[in-house]
Amino acid sequence: QAGASLFAIIVVMTLLAIIIVSGLKISPAYMDNSVISTAINNLVENDEIDGMSLREIRTYVGRTMQTNGARFSNDYIEEVEEGGVDYIQVRYESRVTLFSNIDAIVKFDYLIETE
C-alpha cells in the first residue's frame, strides 16, 4: 500500500490553511455581534430598556462598542412591533476582506424582545 502522495498532502494542507485563515478573519465580526447582543440583552434583563428611547438605546450600545474597540453604526438598531410585542431589531452586515479581491459578507439579523 502506498500512502498519500506529496501532491495530495500539499493540496490538503493548502485547503486547511485557507479555511483557518478565513475563520480567523471572519471571527472578529462575530465577536462584535456578540458585544452588541450582550449589551442589548443586559438592558432587557435589568429592566432598564422600558423607559429608554431608541436614541438612548443606540447611545448605550454605541458606548459599549466604543469601549470594546468595535466598529458599528447605531442606525442598524431599530424598534419594531410584531403581533403586539415590542422588539429591538438589529440588522446589518459586515464585509471582511479575505484575500486580495475576495470578500466575505456576514449578515446579522435578529430580534430581541423588550417585554
Secondary structure, 3 states (H helix, E strand, C coil): CCCCCHHHHHHHHHHHHHHHHHHHHHHHHHHHHHHHHHHHHHHHHCCCCCCCCHHHHHHHHHHHHHHCCCCCCHHHEEEEEECCEEEEEEEEEEEEEEECCEEEEEEEEEEEECC
